[in-house]
Amino acid sequence: MNRKLTLSLDSSVVDFAHAFSKRYNKPISKIVENYFIELKEQNTADLPKDLEELYGIFEGADTLNKKELRKIFHEKNSN
């Protein structure tokens, strides 16, 4: 779902954006969107390689709360 976003930029930046858009035959909104997507993906770039591979593996998964985790931990360690 697309939503509108209004930006206020220096006029020289707007002129550059229009020229860049025309040169590469892409809408300014698509150029800005792609830039923010790249920034979003770079958030994992600062992680060590082994952690980067694990990034997001629990996203959307059902996870146990602290109380449930403690109960399981104590049950396993009390035997």
N, CA, C and O atoms as a CHARMM CRD file, in Angstrom:
* protein
*
  316
    1    1 MET  N      0.84300  -1.17800   0.00000 PROA 1      0.00000
    2    1 MET  CA     0.00000   0.00000   0.00000 PROA 1      0.00000
    3    1 MET  C      0.89100   1.24500   0.00000 PROA 1      0.00000
    4    1 MET  O      1.72000   1.41700   0.89400 PROA 1      0.00000
    5    2 ASN  N      0.72600   2.07600  -0.96100 PROA 2      0.00000
    6    2 ASN  CA     1.50600   3.30000  -1.04700 PROA 2      0.00000
    7    2 ASN  C      0.83500   4.41500  -0.26600 PROA 2      0.00000
    8    2 ASN  O     -0.39200   4.51200  -0.21700 PROA 2      0.00000
    9    3 ARG  N      1.66300   5.25900   0.34600 PROA 3      0.00000
   10    3 ARG  CA     1.18400   6.43700   1.06100 PROA 3      0.00000
   11    3 ARG  C      1.97400   7.64100   0.58600 PROA 3      0.00000
   12    3 ARG  O      3.09700   7.51200   0.10000 PROA 3      0.00000
   13    4 LYS  N      1.37700   8.80700   0.73300 PROA 4      0.00000
   14    4 LYS  CA     2.05100  10.04000   0.32100 PROA 4      0.00000
   15    4 LYS  C      2.96500  10.54900   1.42300 PROA 4      0.00000
   16    4 LYS  O      2.70000  10.36400   2.61100 PROA 4      0.00000
   17    5 LEU  N      4.05100  11.19700   1.00100 PROA 5      0.00000
   18    5 LEU  CA     5.00700  11.81600   1.90800 PROA 5      0.00000
   19    5 LEU  C      5.42000  13.14600   1.29700 PROA 5      0.00000
   20    5 LEU  O      5.81900  13.20300   0.13400 PROA 5      0.00000
   21    6 THR  N      5.32600  14.20100   2.06800 PROA 6      0.00000
   22    6 THR  CA     5.72200  15.51800   1.58700 PROA 6      0.00000
   23    6 THR  C      7.09200  15.85900   2.14900 PROA 6      0.00000
   24    6 THR  O      7.31800  15.75000   3.35400 PROA 6      0.00000
   25    7 LEU  N      8.00400  16.27000   1.28200 PROA 7      0.00000
   26    7 LEU  CA     9.35000  16.64000   1.69400 PROA 7      0.00000
   27    7 LEU  C      9.59400  18.10900   1.41600 PROA 7      0.00000
   28    7 LEU  O      9.11800  18.65200   0.41900 PROA 7      0.00000
   29    8 SER  N     10.33000  18.74000   2.29600 PROA 8      0.00000
   30    8 SER  CA    10.77600  20.11300   2.07000 PROA 8      0.00000
   31    8 SER  C     12.28300  20.07300   1.88600 PROA 8      0.00000
   32    8 SER  O     13.02200  19.70000   2.79700 PROA 8      0.00000
   33    9 LEU  N     12.73300  20.46300   0.69000 PROA 9      0.00000
   34    9 LEU  CA    14.15100  20.38700   0.36000 PROA 9      0.00000
   35    9 LEU  C     14.63800  21.71300  -0.19400 PROA 9      0.00000
   36    9 LEU  O     13.86100  22.52000  -0.70500 PROA 9      0.00000
   37   10 ASP  N     15.92900  21.91700  -0.08200 PROA 10     0.00000
   38   10 ASP  CA    16.56700  23.08100  -0.67100 PROA 10     0.00000
   39   10 ASP  C     16.30200  23.06700  -2.18500 PROA 10     0.00000
   40   10 ASP  O     16.29700  22.00200  -2.80200 PROA 10     0.00000
   41   11 SER  N     16.08700  24.21900  -2.76700 PROA 11     0.00000
   42   11 SER  CA    15.73100  24.28400  -4.18800 PROA 11     0.00000
   43   11 SER  C     16.80300  23.66800  -5.09200 PROA 11     0.00000
   44   11 SER  O     16.47700  23.09500  -6.13100 PROA 11     0.00000
   45   12 SER  N     18.06600  23.78100  -4.70800 PROA 12     0.00000
   46   12 SER  CA    19.11700  23.18400  -5.52400 PROA 12     0.00000
   47   12 SER  C     19.03600  21.65400  -5.48500 PROA 12     0.00000
   48   12 SER  O     19.36400  20.99000  -6.46800 PROA 12     0.00000
   49   13 VAL  N     18.60400  21.10100  -4.36000 PROA 13     0.00000
   50   13 VAL  CA    18.43800  19.65400  -4.24100 PROA 13     0.00000
   51   13 VAL  C     17.25000  19.20400  -5.09000 PROA 13     0.00000
   52   13 VAL  O     17.29500  18.15000  -5.72400 PROA 13     0.00000
   53   14 VAL  N     16.19600  20.00300  -5.09600 PROA 14     0.00000
   54   14 VAL  CA    15.02200  19.68400  -5.91700 PROA 14     0.00000
   55   14 VAL  C     15.40600  19.69600  -7.39700 PROA 14     0.00000
   56   14 VAL  O     15.01500  18.80600  -8.15200 PROA 14     0.00000
   57   15 ASP  N     16.17300  20.70900  -7.80600 PROA 15     0.00000
   58   15 ASP  CA    16.62300  20.77800  -9.20400 PROA 15     0.00000
   59   15 ASP  C     17.46000  19.55000  -9.56700 PROA 15     0.00000
   60   15 ASP  O     17.29300  18.96900 -10.63900 PROA 15     0.00000
   61   16 PHE  N     18.36600  19.16200  -8.65500 PROA 16     0.00000
   62   16 PHE  CA    19.18000  17.97800  -8.88500 PROA 16     0.00000
   63   16 PHE  C     18.30200  16.72600  -8.98200 PROA 16     0.00000
   64   16 PHE  O     18.51800  15.88000  -9.84900 PROA 16     0.00000
   65   17 ALA  N     17.31800  16.61300  -8.09500 PROA 17     0.00000
   66   17 ALA  CA    16.42600  15.45100  -8.08200 PROA 17     0.00000
   67   17 ALA  C     15.68200  15.32600  -9.40800 PROA 17     0.00000
   68   17 ALA  O     15.55300  14.22900  -9.95100 PROA 17     0.00000
   69   18 HSD  N     15.19900  16.43600  -9.92100 PROA 18     0.00000
   70   18 HSD  CA    14.49300  16.40700 -11.20900 PROA 18     0.00000
   71   18 HSD  C     15.42900  15.99000 -12.34300 PROA 18     0.00000
   72   18 HSD  O     15.05800  15.17900 -13.19100 PROA 18     0.00000
   73   19 ALA  N     16.63800  16.54400 -12.35700 PROA 19     0.00000
   74   19 ALA  CA    17.60500  16.19500 -13.40500 PROA 19     0.00000
   75   19 ALA  C     18.00300  14.72000 -13.30500 PROA 19     0.00000
   76   19 ALA  O     18.09100  14.03000 -14.32000 PROA 19     0.00000
   77   20 PHE  N     18.24000  14.24400 -12.09800 PROA 20     0.00000
   78   20 PHE  CA    18.61500  12.84800 -11.87400 PROA 20     0.00000
   79   20 PHE  C     17.49200  11.92100 -12.31100 PROA 20     0.00000
   80   20 PHE  O     17.72400  10.89800 -12.95400 PROA 20     0.00000
   81   21 SER  N     16.27500  12.29700 -11.95000 PROA 21     0.00000
   82   21 SER  CA    15.09300  11.51200 -12.31600 PROA 21     0.00000
   83   21 SER  C     14.94700  11.41200 -13.83100 PROA 21     0.00000
   84   21 SER  O     14.67900  10.33800 -14.37100 PROA 21     0.00000
   85   22 LYS  N     15.12200  12.51100 -14.49000 PROA 22     0.00000
   86   22 LYS  CA    15.00100  12.54000 -15.94300 PROA 22     0.00000
   87   22 LYS  C     16.11700  11.72100 -16.60000 PROA 22     0.00000
   88   22 LYS  O     15.87800  10.97200 -17.54700 PROA 22     0.00000
   89   23 ARG  N     17.33100  11.87500 -16.08500 PROA 23     0.00000
   90   23 ARG  CA    18.49100  11.17600 -16.65800 PROA 23     0.00000
   91   23 ARG  C     18.32600   9.65700 -16.58400 PROA 23     0.00000
   92   23 ARG  O     18.65400   8.94900 -17.53500 PROA 23     0.00000
   93   24 TYR  N     17.81900   9.16100 -15.45800 PROA 24     0.00000
   94   24 TYR  CA    17.68900   7.71200 -15.26100 PROA 24     0.00000
   95   24 TYR  C     16.26900   7.20100 -15.51900 PROA 24     0.00000
   96   24 TYR  O     15.97100   6.02500 -15.31300 PROA 24     0.00000
   97   25 ASN  N     15.40400   8.10400 -15.97300 PROA 25     0.00000
   98   25 ASN  CA    14.03600   7.74800 -16.33800 PROA 25     0.00000
   99   25 ASN  C     13.31300   6.99400 -15.20400 PROA 25     0.00000
  100   25 ASN  O     12.65000   5.98100 -15.42500 PROA 25     0.00000
  101   26 LYS  N     13.47000   7.53300 -13.98300 PROA 26     0.00000
  102   26 LYS  CA    12.80700   6.97000 -12.80900 PROA 26     0.00000
  103   26 LYS  C     12.12500   8.09500 -12.05000 PROA 26     0.00000
  104   26 LYS  O     12.66800   9.19500 -11.94600 PROA 26     0.00000
  105   27 PRO  N     10.94300   7.82800 -11.52200 PROA 27     0.00000
  106   27 PRO  CA    10.27000   8.85400 -10.71200 PROA 27     0.00000
  107   27 PRO  C     11.06200   9.15400  -9.43800 PROA 27     0.00000
  108   27 PRO  O     11.69000   8.26400  -8.86400 PROA 27     0.00000
  109   28 ILE  N     11.02600  10.38700  -9.01200 PROA 28     0.00000
  110   28 ILE  CA    11.73200  10.79000  -7.80300 PROA 28     0.00000
  111   28 ILE  C     11.26400   9.96000  -6.61000 PROA 28     0.00000
  112   28 ILE  O     12.07600   9.58000  -5.76700 PROA 28     0.00000
  113   29 SER  N      9.98600   9.68100  -6.53200 PROA 29     0.00000
  114   29 SER  CA     9.47300   8.90000  -5.40200 PROA 29     0.00000
  115   29 SER  C     10.10000   7.50800  -5.35400 PROA 29     0.00000
  116   29 SER  O     10.36800   6.99000  -4.27000 PROA 29     0.00000
  117   30 LYS  N     10.33300   6.90400  -6.50300 PROA 30     0.00000
  118   30 LYS  CA    10.94600   5.57900  -6.55000 PROA 30     0.00000
  119   30 LYS  C     12.42100   5.65600  -6.13800 PROA 30     0.00000
  120   30 LYS  O     12.92200   4.75900  -5.46000 PROA 30     0.00000
  121   31 ILE  N     13.10500   6.70900  -6.53900 PROA 31     0.00000
  122   31 ILE  CA    14.50800   6.89700  -6.16500 PROA 31     0.00000
  123   31 ILE  C     14.62200   7.05100  -4.65000 PROA 31     0.00000
  124   31 ILE  O     15.48400   6.43700  -4.02100 PROA 31     0.00000
  125   32 VAL  N     13.75400   7.86800  -4.07200 PROA 32     0.00000
  126   32 VAL  CA    13.76200   8.08200  -2.61800 PROA 32     0.00000
  127   32 VAL  C     13.40600   6.78200  -1.89600 PROA 32     0.00000
  128   32 VAL  O     14.04400   6.43100  -0.90400 PROA 32     0.00000
  129   33 GLU  N     12.39900   6.07400  -2.38300 PROA 33     0.00000
  130   33 GLU  CA    11.99800   4.80400  -1.76900 PROA 33     0.00000
  131   33 GLU  C     13.15800   3.80600  -1.77300 PROA 33     0.00000
  132   33 GLU  O     13.43500   3.16800  -0.75700 PROA 33     0.00000
  133   34 ASN  N     13.83100   3.67200  -2.91400 PROA 34     0.00000
  134   34 ASN  CA    14.96100   2.74600  -3.01400 PROA 34     0.00000
  135   34 ASN  C     16.09200   3.12800  -2.06400 PROA 34     0.00000
  136   34 ASN  O     16.75100   2.25900  -1.49400 PROA 34     0.00000
  137   35 TYR  N     16.31300   4.43200  -1.89800 PROA 35     0.00000
  138   35 TYR  CA    17.34300   4.90100  -0.97600 PROA 35     0.00000
  139   35 TYR  C     17.01200   4.48600   0.46000 PROA 35     0.00000
  140   35 TYR  O     17.88200   4.00000   1.18200 PROA 35     0.00000
  141   36 PHE  N     15.76900   4.67600   0.86700 PROA 36     0.00000
  142   36 PHE  CA    15.38200   4.30300   2.22600 PROA 36     0.00000
  143   36 PHE  C     15.39400   2.78800   2.42500 PROA 36     0.00000
  144   36 PHE  O     15.69300   2.31300   3.52100 PROA 36     0.00000
  145   37 ILE  N     15.07900   2.04000   1.39800 PROA 37     0.00000
  146   37 ILE  CA    15.17000   0.57400   1.48600 PROA 37     0.00000
  147   37 ILE  C     16.61500   0.16400   1.73100 PROA 37     0.00000
  148   37 ILE  O     16.88500  -0.71100   2.55300 PROA 37     0.00000
  149   38 GLU  N     17.54500   0.79500   1.01700 PROA 38     0.00000
  150   38 GLU  CA    18.97100   0.49800   1.21800 PROA 38     0.00000
  151   38 GLU  C     19.40300   0.82600   2.63700 PROA 38     0.00000
  152   38 GLU  O     20.13000   0.05000   3.25700 PROA 38     0.00000
  153   39 LEU  N     18.96600   1.96600   3.16100 PROA 39     0.00000
  154   39 LEU  CA    19.30400   2.34300   4.53200 PROA 39     0.00000
  155   39 LEU  C     18.75500   1.32900   5.52900 PROA 39     0.00000
  156   39 LEU  O     19.42800   0.95400   6.48800 PROA 39     0.00000
  157   40 LYS  N     17.53900   0.89900   5.28900 PROA 40     0.00000
  158   40 LYS  CA    16.89700  -0.08600   6.16800 PROA 40     0.00000
  159   40 LYS  C     17.69000  -1.39000   6.17700 PROA 40     0.00000
  160   40 LYS  O     17.87800  -1.99000   7.23600 PROA 40     0.00000
  161   41 GLU  N     18.15200  -1.83100   5.02300 PROA 41     0.00000
  162   41 GLU  CA    18.90600  -3.07800   4.91300 PROA 41     0.00000
  163   41 GLU  C     20.30100  -2.96000   5.51600 PROA 41     0.00000
  164   41 GLU  O     20.88400  -3.96400   5.92600 PROA 41     0.00000
  165   42 GLN  N     20.83700  -1.75500   5.57400 PROA 42     0.00000
  166   42 GLN  CA    22.17700  -1.55000   6.13300 PROA 42     0.00000
  167   42 GLN  C     22.18000  -1.64400   7.65100 PROA 42     0.00000
  168   42 GLN  O     23.25200  -1.70800   8.25300 PROA 42     0.00000
  169   43 ASN  N     21.02100  -1.65400   8.28400 PROA 43     0.00000
  170   43 ASN  CA    20.97000  -1.76100   9.74400 PROA 43     0.00000
  171   43 ASN  C     21.65800  -3.01700  10.24500 PROA 43     0.00000
  172   43 ASN  O     22.17100  -3.02800  11.36400 PROA 43     0.00000
  173   44 THR  N     21.68300  -4.06400   9.45600 PROA 44     0.00000
  174   44 THR  CA    22.34000  -5.30000   9.86600 PROA 44     0.00000
  175   44 THR  C     23.82000  -5.30200   9.51000 PROA 44     0.00000
  176   44 THR  O     24.55200  -6.19500   9.93800 PROA 44     0.00000
  177   45 ALA  N     24.27500  -4.32000   8.73600 PROA 45     0.00000
  178   45 ALA  CA    25.66100  -4.30600   8.27500 PROA 45     0.00000
  179   45 ALA  C     26.65300  -4.13200   9.42100 PROA 45     0.00000
  180   45 ALA  O     27.81300  -4.52200   9.28800 PROA 45     0.00000
  181   46 ASP  N     26.22200  -3.55300  10.54700 PROA 46     0.00000
  182   46 ASP  CA    27.12200  -3.32200  11.66900 PROA 46     0.00000
  183   46 ASP  C     27.27700  -4.55100  12.55900 PROA 46     0.00000
  184   46 ASP  O     28.10600  -4.55400  13.46900 PROA 46     0.00000
  185   47 LEU  N     26.49200  -5.58800  12.30600 PROA 47     0.00000
  186   47 LEU  CA    26.56200  -6.80000  13.11700 PROA 47     0.00000
  187   47 LEU  C     27.71100  -7.69100  12.65400 PROA 47     0.00000
  188   47 LEU  O     28.05600  -7.70100  11.47200 PROA 47     0.00000
  189   48 PRO  N     28.30600  -8.44500  13.59300 PROA 48     0.00000
  190   48 PRO  CA    29.28300  -9.45400  13.16900 PROA 48     0.00000
  191   48 PRO  C     28.60300 -10.45700  12.24400 PROA 48     0.00000
  192   48 PRO  O     27.39800 -10.68400  12.34800 PROA 48     0.00000
  193   49 LYS  N     29.36800 -11.05200  11.34500 PROA 49     0.00000
  194   49 LYS  CA    28.82200 -11.93300  10.30500 PROA 49     0.00000
  195   49 LYS  C     27.95600 -13.05500  10.88600 PROA 49     0.00000
  196   49 LYS  O     26.88500 -13.34200  10.35200 PROA 49     0.00000
  197   50 ASP  N     28.40900 -13.69800  11.98200 PROA 50     0.00000
  198   50 ASP  CA    27.63900 -14.80400  12.54200 PROA 50     0.00000
  199   50 ASP  C     26.29800 -14.33600  13.11600 PROA 50     0.00000
  200   50 ASP  O     25.31200 -15.07000  13.06100 PROA 50     0.00000
  201   51 LEU  N     26.25700 -13.12000  13.66500 PROA 51     0.00000
  202   51 LEU  CA    24.99400 -12.58500  14.17100 PROA 51     0.00000
  203   51 LEU  C     24.10000 -12.10300  13.03900 PROA 51     0.00000
  204   51 LEU  O     22.87600 -12.20400  13.12100 PROA 51     0.00000
  205   52 GLU  N     24.70800 -11.58200  11.99000 PROA 52     0.00000
  206   52 GLU  CA    23.94100 -11.10100  10.84600 PROA 52     0.00000
  207   52 GLU  C     23.11000 -12.22600  10.23900 PROA 52     0.00000
  208   52 GLU  O     21.98700 -12.00800   9.78600 PROA 52     0.00000
  209   53 GLU  N     23.68100 -13.43900  10.23600 PROA 53     0.00000
  210   53 GLU  CA    22.95700 -14.59000   9.69300 PROA 53     0.00000
  211   53 GLU  C     21.73900 -14.94000  10.52900 PROA 53     0.00000
  212   53 GLU  O     20.77300 -15.50300  10.01300 PROA 53     0.00000
  213   54 LEU  N     21.77300 -14.61100  11.81300 PROA 54     0.00000
  214   54 LEU  CA    20.66400 -14.91900  12.71400 PROA 54     0.00000
  215   54 LEU  C     19.62500 -13.80100  12.77300 PROA 54     0.00000
  216   54 LEU  O     18.52400 -13.99800  13.28700 PROA 54     0.00000
  217   55 TYR  N     19.97200 -12.64600  12.25300 PROA 55     0.00000
  218   55 TYR  CA    19.09800 -11.48000  12.34900 PROA 55     0.00000
  219   55 TYR  C     17.72000 -11.77500  11.76400 PROA 55     0.00000
  220   55 TYR  O     17.59900 -12.16400  10.60300 PROA 55     0.00000
  221   56 GLY  N     16.69200 -11.58700  12.57200 PROA 56     0.00000
  222   56 GLY  CA    15.31800 -11.71300  12.11500 PROA 56     0.00000
  223   56 GLY  C     14.75100 -13.12100  12.08300 PROA 56     0.00000
  224   56 GLY  O     13.63000 -13.31000  11.61000 PROA 56     0.00000
  225   57 ILE  N     15.49500 -14.13200  12.57500 PROA 57     0.00000
  226   57 ILE  CA    14.98100 -15.49800  12.45500 PROA 57     0.00000
  227   57 ILE  C     13.74500 -15.73700  13.30500 PROA 57     0.00000
  228   57 ILE  O     12.95600 -16.63200  13.00300 PROA 57     0.00000
  229   58 PHE  N     13.56100 -14.95300  14.36600 PROA 58     0.00000
  230   58 PHE  CA    12.38800 -15.13100  15.21600 PROA 58     0.00000
  231   58 PHE  C     11.25400 -14.17600  14.84500 PROA 58     0.00000
  232   58 PHE  O     10.20800 -14.17400  15.49500 PROA 58     0.00000
  233   59 GLU  N     11.44900 -13.38500  13.83100 PROA 59     0.00000
  234   59 GLU  CA    10.43500 -12.41500  13.42600 PROA 59     0.00000
  235   59 GLU  C      9.14900 -13.14300  13.02700 PROA 59     0.00000
  236   59 GLU  O      9.15100 -13.99300  12.13700 PROA 59     0.00000
  237   60 GLY  N      8.07300 -12.79800  13.69200 PROA 60     0.00000
  238   60 GLY  CA     6.78400 -13.40400  13.39700 PROA 60     0.00000
  239   60 GLY  C      6.56900 -14.74400  14.07400 PROA 60     0.00000
  240   60 GLY  O      5.49900 -15.33700  13.93800 PROA 60     0.00000
  241   61 ALA  N      7.57000 -15.23700  14.80400 PROA 61     0.00000
  242   61 ALA  CA     7.43000 -16.52800  15.48100 PROA 61     0.00000
  243   61 ALA  C      6.82400 -16.32700  16.86300 PROA 61     0.00000
  244   61 ALA  O      7.00800 -15.28600  17.49500 PROA 61     0.00000
  245   62 ASP  N      6.10200 -17.33800  17.31800 PROA 62     0.00000
  246   62 ASP  CA     5.58500 -17.30600  18.68200 PROA 62     0.00000
  247   62 ASP  C      6.75300 -17.52400  19.62900 PROA 62     0.00000
  248   62 ASP  O      7.51300 -18.48000  19.47100 PROA 62     0.00000
  249   63 THR  N      6.90100 -16.64600  20.61200 PROA 63     0.00000
  250   63 THR  CA     7.98400 -16.79000  21.57700 PROA 63     0.00000
  251   63 THR  C      7.40400 -16.88900  22.97800 PROA 63     0.00000
  252   63 THR  O      6.32300 -16.36900  23.25700 PROA 63     0.00000
  253   64 LEU  N      8.12800 -17.55500  23.84500 PROA 64     0.00000
  254   64 LEU  CA     7.69800 -17.71800  25.22700 PROA 64     0.00000
  255   64 LEU  C      8.02400 -16.46200  26.01900 PROA 64     0.00000
  256   64 LEU  O      8.99400 -15.76700  25.71800 PROA 64     0.00000
  257   65 ASN  N      7.21600 -16.17200  27.03000 PROA 65     0.00000
  258   65 ASN  CA     7.52700 -15.03100  27.87700 PROA 65     0.00000
  259   65 ASN  C      8.55300 -15.43800  28.93100 PROA 65     0.00000
  260   65 ASN  O      8.89700 -16.61600  29.03100 PROA 65     0.00000
  261   66 LYS  N      9.04400 -14.48600  29.71100 PROA 66     0.00000
  262   66 LYS  CA    10.10400 -14.75100  30.68400 PROA 66     0.00000
  263   66 LYS  C      9.69100 -15.81100  31.69700 PROA 66     0.00000
  264   66 LYS  O     10.48700 -16.68200  32.05000 PROA 66     0.00000
  265   67 LYS  N      8.45900 -15.73800  32.15800 PROA 67     0.00000
  266   67 LYS  CA     7.98500 -16.68200  33.17000 PROA 67     0.00000
  267   67 LYS  C      8.03400 -18.11500  32.63500 PROA 67     0.00000
  268   67 LYS  O      8.47200 -19.02600  33.33800 PROA 67     0.00000
  269   68 GLU  N      7.59000 -18.31400  31.40500 PROA 68     0.00000
  270   68 GLU  CA     7.62000 -19.64300  30.80400 PROA 68     0.00000
  271   68 GLU  C      9.04900 -20.12900  30.59600 PROA 68     0.00000
  272   68 GLU  O      9.35000 -21.29900  30.83200 PROA 68     0.00000
  273   69 LEU  N      9.92600 -19.23700  30.15700 PROA 69     0.00000
  274   69 LEU  CA    11.32200 -19.60200  29.94300 PROA 69     0.00000
  275   69 LEU  C     12.00400 -19.99300  31.25200 PROA 69     0.00000
  276   69 LEU  O     12.75700 -20.96700  31.28800 PROA 69     0.00000
  277   70 ARG  N     11.74700 -19.24100  32.33200 PROA 70     0.00000
  278   70 ARG  CA    12.33100 -19.56900  33.63300 PROA 70     0.00000
  279   70 ARG  C     11.85500 -20.93400  34.11500 PROA 70     0.00000
  280   70 ARG  O     12.63900 -21.72100  34.64600 PROA 70     0.00000
  281   71 LYS  N     10.57100 -21.20900  33.93000 PROA 71     0.00000
  282   71 LYS  CA     9.99800 -22.49600  34.34600 PROA 71     0.00000
  283   71 LYS  C     10.70400 -23.64400  33.62400 PROA 71     0.00000
  284   71 LYS  O     11.08900 -24.62800  34.25500 PROA 71     0.00000
  285   72 ILE  N     10.87500 -23.52300  32.31000 PROA 72     0.00000
  286   72 ILE  CA    11.55200 -24.55000  31.52300 PROA 72     0.00000
  287   72 ILE  C     13.00600 -24.70100  31.97400 PROA 72     0.00000
  288   72 ILE  O     13.50900 -25.81600  32.11500 PROA 72     0.00000
  289   73 PHE  N     13.67000 -23.57100  32.19700 PROA 73     0.00000
  290   73 PHE  CA    15.08000 -23.59700  32.63200 PROA 73     0.00000
  291   73 PHE  C     15.21900 -24.34100  33.94800 PROA 73     0.00000
  292   73 PHE  O     16.08600 -25.20400  34.08400 PROA 73     0.00000
  293   74 HSD  N     14.36600 -24.01500  34.92500 PROA 74     0.00000
  294   74 HSD  CA    14.45500 -24.63500  36.24300 PROA 74     0.00000
  295   74 HSD  C     14.08000 -26.10700  36.20000 PROA 74     0.00000
  296   74 HSD  O     14.64300 -26.91800  36.93500 PROA 74     0.00000
  297   75 GLU  N     13.13600 -26.45200  35.34600 PROA 75     0.00000
  298   75 GLU  CA    12.76800 -27.87100  35.21300 PROA 75     0.00000
  299   75 GLU  C     13.92200 -28.68700  34.64500 PROA 75     0.00000
  300   75 GLU  O     14.17200 -29.80600  35.09200 PROA 75     0.00000
  301   76 LYS  N     14.61400 -28.14100  33.67900 PROA 76     0.00000
  302   76 LYS  CA    15.72900 -28.86400  33.07000 PROA 76     0.00000
  303   76 LYS  C     16.92100 -28.95200  34.00600 PROA 76     0.00000
  304   76 LYS  O     17.63800 -29.95300  34.00100 PROA 76     0.00000
  305   77 ASN  N     17.14500 -27.91600  34.81400 PROA 77     0.00000
  306   77 ASN  CA    18.32600 -27.88100  35.68700 PROA 77     0.00000
  307   77 ASN  C     18.08000 -28.49100  37.05200 PROA 77     0.00000
  308   77 ASN  O     19.03000 -28.66300  37.81500 PROA 77     0.00000
  309   78 SER  N     16.86700 -28.81800  37.38400 PROA 78     0.00000
  310   78 SER  CA    16.60000 -29.41400  38.69500 PROA 78     0.00000
  311   78 SER  C     16.73900 -30.92200  38.67500 PROA 78     0.00000
  312   78 SER  O     16.73300 -31.55700  39.73000 PROA 78     0.00000
  313   79 ASN  N     16.86300 -31.50300  37.50400 PROA 79     0.00000
  314   79 ASN  CA    16.99300 -32.97500  37.39200 PROA 79     0.00000
  315   79 ASN  C     18.40100 -33.43500  37.46500 PROA 79     0.00000
  316   79 ASN  O     18.66300 -34.63600  37.38600 PROA 79     0.00000
